Amino acid sequence: MNREFIEKLENNPVIAAVKDDKGLEKALKTECEIIFILYGDICNISDIVERIKSAGKVAMVHMDLIAGLGSGKDVAVDYIKNTVKADGIITTKGSLIERANQLGMYTVLRYFVIDSMALVNIEKQDRHGIAQPDVIEILPGIVQPKIIKKINSISKVPVIAGGLISDREDVMNALNNGVLAVSSTNEAVWEL
């Protein structure tokens, strides 16, 4: 686990997640220190990351959402590290987490918590110790408090929540129930 990344999340529990250039412009003007990039392609991702890093913020690229990086291969992570110069990645693929860890990048492994099988997969991931991310992100982030507590009890790494976080109540509910941070594309949440 990358302690530096965890400290950044502890100090900045609201993460701006951007899905277009308009959102990026607004996120760059906020106090959010970490930005999740949920859009782009292999032609423009370097420029997006450069703008974020020039603003003194942490740039996390969602590998699964960048057009042209869909192969799920280690070389895509190498590209994000060496060419794009991102600080870290977000993905649903454990193999990409493993490669990013080897390269010293920050890592977020996303889980869609839609049924009990998601909990089994989180537990299996932790039990086998493969591709241990810095944090896991659960979606949707407005899951019931008892589910957040259950995930915290089975996860060896801190948990963040994203998806459908739309107001102060959602943020406080997640944080008060053990989530380290929340990510949101909702610009109003960035200002909390």
N, C-alpha and C positions, 0 to 999 in steps of 0.2 A: 504494500500500500504506500502510495506517495503522500507522505505527511504534509508536504508543502501544499499540495492540491486540497487536502482535507482542511488545512488551516484557512485557505482562501475561501472555501465553502462556508466554514464556520463564521468567518468575518463578513461574508457577503451571501446571506441565505436566499436572496432572490436572484435568479438567473434569467437574463433576457434571452429568449429563444426567438430567432428571427427567421422569417420564411420568405422575405423579399427585400429588395433594396430600400424601400420606404421604411420598413421595420428596422433595418440596419441603421439608417440615418438617425432614427429616434433613439435606438439603443445606445448608440455612441455618445449621446448627450445625457444619458442617465448616470446615476452612481453605480449601476450594476458593473461589477468588476469582471464577470464571466459572461461570455456570450456563446450560446449554442447556435451553430449555423445549420439550418434545416433546408437549405436550398443551394442551388448553384450547379456548375458543371466543371469538367476538367479544364475548360478554357478560362473561367472567371474565378475559380475558388482561390487562387493565389492572391488576386486583387482584393477579394473580400477579407481574407485573413490578414493581409498587409494593413488594410484600413483599421481593423480591430486592434492589431498589435501596435500600430502607430498611435492609437488613442490610449495605450497603456493598459489594455484589457487582455484577458485570456481568451484565446480563440479555440473553440472546440468544434471540430467538424463531424457532422453526422454522416459517416461513411456510406450508410445505406441509402441516403437521399441525394447524393451527388451524382448527377448524370455522368456516365462514362466510367464510374468506379464500381460497377455492379458485379464484378467478377468474384468478389469475396476472397481475393488472394492476398498473400503477404505483400506482394509488390505494390498493391494499392496503398497499404499503410506506409511503405517505404516512400512512396510518392508524396503522401500527405506530410510526412516528416521532413524529407530532404528537399523537396521542390517547393511545396506549398508553405512549409515552415510553421504549421499549426502547432499549438501547445498540446493538443490531445485529440482523441476521437470519442465518438459515441457510436455504438453499434448494437445490433442484436446477435452478432456472430462472435462466439467465444474465441475462435481461431484468430480473428483480427485483434482481439484484446491481448491475446498472448504475444503476438508480434509487436504491438504497440508497447507493451510492457518491456520487451527486450530492447526496444529503442529508447526507453526512458520517457515515454509520453504519458500524459494524464489519460485515464481511461474510465469510461462510463459504459456499463453494460445494461441495455434496456430490456425490460420485461413488460409484456402486456398482461396485466392481472385480470383475466376475464373469467377464469374458473379455477378449480382446485388444482388442476394440472400445472398451472403457472407456479403455484406454491411448491409443488413437487420438483419442478425444474430448478427453482431457486435453491432449494435444499440440496438437490443433486449436484448442482454447480459448486456449492460450498463444500459439500462432503468430499467430493473428489479432488478439490483443490486445483482443478485445471482452469487456466485462463482467469485467474483471480483479478478482477478489476479493482480500481481504487474505490469506486462506489457503484451501486446498482441504482437504476432509475426505474420506478414503477409508474406505469400508466394504466388507467387514468389516475391522476394524483388526488382525486377526491374520493378514493376508496374509504371504506368505513374504518374508524380508528382501530377496531379490533384486528382488522387485516394488516394495517400498518404495524401494529404491535407484534403480530404473528411473524411478519416478514423480518422485522428487526430481531426477533428471537432465533430465526433460522439462518440469518445472513451473517457471515463473518466480516463483512465490510459495511460501511455506512450506507444508508438508503436516502435517496432523494426522490421527489415526486414531481411528475409533470403531466400535462394533459388535463384540460378542463378546469384548471386553476383560474378563477375569474375575479376574485375579490379578496379583501382582507380576511374575511371569515374562512375562506378556503386555505389561505396561506397559514393563518394561525392554527387552524385545525390540524393541518399536516405537521407543522413545527411542534405543536404542543403534544403530539402523539408519537414523537420520536424520529421524525424525518429531519435530516441534516439541513436540507435546502429544498427549494422548489424552483422548477423552471416553468416559464409561461410565455406564450406568444402574445398575451394580453398586455398591451402597453400600459394600461392603468395599474397593473400589478407591479410593473417595474419601478413605479414611483413610491411604493409603500415603504 
